[in-house]
Amino acid sequence: RCPHDADKTSEGTCGCSESEVDSDHDGVKDCEDDCSADPLKTGAGVCGCGVSESDADSDGTPDCKDECAGDAGKIAPGVCGCGVVDVDSDEDGTMDCLDKCKHDGKKVSPGVC
């Protein structure tokens, strides 16, 4: 019973003095729904309410936190950017994407590599 709440005859899910409404119509009452305005979520997750937790490249990082959402090998552009591996084949300290002599550890510019 809810003697001090004229709108309720029992506590229900939410208790006396709490509405049993489901604002976003997702099947979870607002009193138990941390994202009561988002019909696709009942909790904020990693990305927050109103933002999808999708992971387009299936790398385990949601797109909302992935700066390279289309590159499964990266979550940030790094030196070479998304879609390009940050690797230094000749171990000269310059990534291959910037090294014009990527197989010569003594040079990074053309001439005789």
For each residue, the residues with C-beta under 8 A, 3 or more apart:
1: 9 10 11
2: 5 8 9 10 11 16 17
3:
4: 16 17
5: 2 8 16 17
6:
7:
8: 2 5 11 12 16 17 20
9: 1 2
10: 1 2
11: 1 2 8 14 15 16
12: 8 15 18 20
13: 20 29 31 32
14: 11 18 19 20 29 30 31 32
15: 11 12 18 31
16: 2 4 5 8 11
17: 2 4 5 8
18: 12 14 15 31
19: 14 29 30 31
20: 8 12 13 14 29 31
21: 29 30
22: 25 26 27 28 29 30 33 36
23: 30 33 36 37
24: 33 35 36 37 38 39
25: 22 39
26: 22 33 38 39 40 41 42
27: 22
28: 22 32 33 42
29: 13 14 19 20 21 22 32 33
30: 14 19 21 22 23 33 36
31: 13 14 15 18 19 20
32: 13 14 28 29 42
33: 22 23 24 26 28 29 30 36 42
34: 41 42 43 44 49
35: 24 38 41 42 43 44 49 50
36: 22 23 24 30 33
37: 23 24 49 50
38: 24 26 35 41 49 50
39: 24 25 26
40: 26 52
41: 26 34 35 38 44 45 49 50 53
42: 26 28 32 33 34 35
43: 34 35
44: 34 35 41 47 48 49
45: 41 48 53 62
46: 53 62 64 65
47: 44 51 52 53 62 64 65
48: 44 45 51 64
49: 34 35 37 38 41 44
50: 35 37 38 41
51: 47 48 64
52: 40 47 62 63 64
53: 41 45 46 47 62 64
54: 62 63
55: 58 59 60 61 62 63 66 69
56: 63 69 70
57: 66 68 69 70 71 72
58: 55 72
59: 55 66 71 72 73 74 75
60: 55
61: 55 65 66 75
62: 45 46 47 52 53 54 55 65 66
63: 52 54 55 56 66 69
64: 46 47 48 51 52 53
65: 46 47 61 62 75
66: 55 57 59 61 62 63 69 75
67: 74 75 76 77 82
68: 57 71 73 74 75 76 77 82 83
69: 55 56 57 63 66
70: 56 57 82 83
71: 57 59 68 74 82 83
72: 57 58 59
73: 59 68 85
74: 59 67 68 71 77 78 82 86
75: 59 61 65 66 67 68
76: 67 68
77: 67 68 74 80 81 82
78: 74 81 86
79: 86 95 97 98
80: 77 84 85 86 95 96 97 98
81: 77 78 84 97
82: 67 68 70 71 74 77
83: 68 70 71
84: 80 81 97
85: 73 80 96
86: 74 78 79 80 95 97
87: 95 96
88: 91 92 93 94 95 96 99
89: 96 99 102 103
90: 99 101 102 103 104 105
91: 88 105
92: 88 99 104 105 106 107 108
93: 88
94: 88 98 99 108
95: 79 80 86 87 88 98 99
96: 80 85 87 88 89 99 102
97: 79 80 81 84 86
98: 79 80 94 95 108
99: 88 89 90 92 94 95 96 102 108
100: 107 108 109 110 113
101: 90 104 107 108 109 110 113
102: 89 90 96 99
103: 89 90 113
104: 90 92 101 107 113
105: 90 91 92
106: 92
107: 92 100 101 104 111 113
108: 92 94 98 99 100 101
109: 100 101
110: 100 101 113
111: 107
112:
113: 100 101 103 104 107 110
